[in-house]
Structures are given as structure tokens and as C-alpha cells.
Amino acid sequence: MPASKRPLLPLLAACALLLIPVTSIGESRLVNQGNASGSLDFRIIIPPIMRVLENSHPLQLDAEASGDWSAQQRLVVVSNMKRGFCVTLRMSAPEVNAWRLNTAADAGVTLNPVTDGYRLCAPRAGRYTLLLQHEFDAPKNAAAGALRWPVQTDITAL
């Protein structure tokens, strides 16, 4: 390149560098001129939960002096279901002649006999501790020995 054009090259490079910030300033001014607005829609979804924290009872019942059996069952249930839950207790031992179930009155819990056992219902969400007293009658004229736990427990949401 001739010597007369060399001083012009640095001058052109400097002018090009000066133009770069000018274009970015123009864009930032354009963006900041209007007001930005928007809305957010948050939803918190709590999954339905029903958990049996405890279902304790003896694995085997020894016959009392009368030949019958009795035991206590402790059932602790936590649920966030708005309409509550029900526990169905069914007899699973043919050697039991009769069965009676009693429970301490808990707030709003209902106990009703059904054809094959009992139905215990709680009408709303919460934590429930249920103490259930079971009494089982042995058949008359039969030698009553030990009885394996004869109650099947099922829980359902309403």
C-alpha cells in the first residue's frame, strides 16, 4: 500500500469503533422508552394424601376364662381429603361366632355396623387416633385356643 493511504486506515478503524457503542445506545433507549407490564398466575396444587401412621393390634389372641377373645386396636390416620375417609373392618376368621366393636367417641367419627363388619368414617381432613375395642365370641361347645388376628382393615377416601 502506498504511504499516503496508510494514515487513513487507522482513522477508519477508529471511526468504526466509535460507531459500535452508538448503535447499542440507540437500541437500549428504544427498549426503555415503553412501560413493560405483565401478570403471573401461580397455582399451588397439594396432592391428596391419606396415610395410615399406625395400625397396631396383637398378632394372636389368647382365650379368656370364658373361652372368648378380646383385644384393642390402635389406628392412627392422617388425611388432607376435604370430605374425609372411611375405614371398613371385616371379619376374616370363620371360627368367630360373634363380634362387637366399641370406640371412644372422637370428634365427628361415626361407627356403623355393615353386613360383613363395621364402617368407621371421619367427615373431614385431619389426624385421627382411633382406639377400637374388639370382643369376639367363640362358638359354644368348642375348645377355644389362640386366635390369629381376625380383622381385615381397609381404608378408602370419600
Secondary structure, DSSP 8 states (H G I E B T S, - for coil): --TTTTTHHHHHHHHHHHHHHHHHHHHHHHHHHS---------------EEEEEEE--SEE---TTS-EEEEEEEEEEE--TT-EEEEEEE--TT--EEEEEE---TT-EEEEETTEEEEEE-SSEEEEEEEEEEEE--TTS----EE--EEEEEEE-
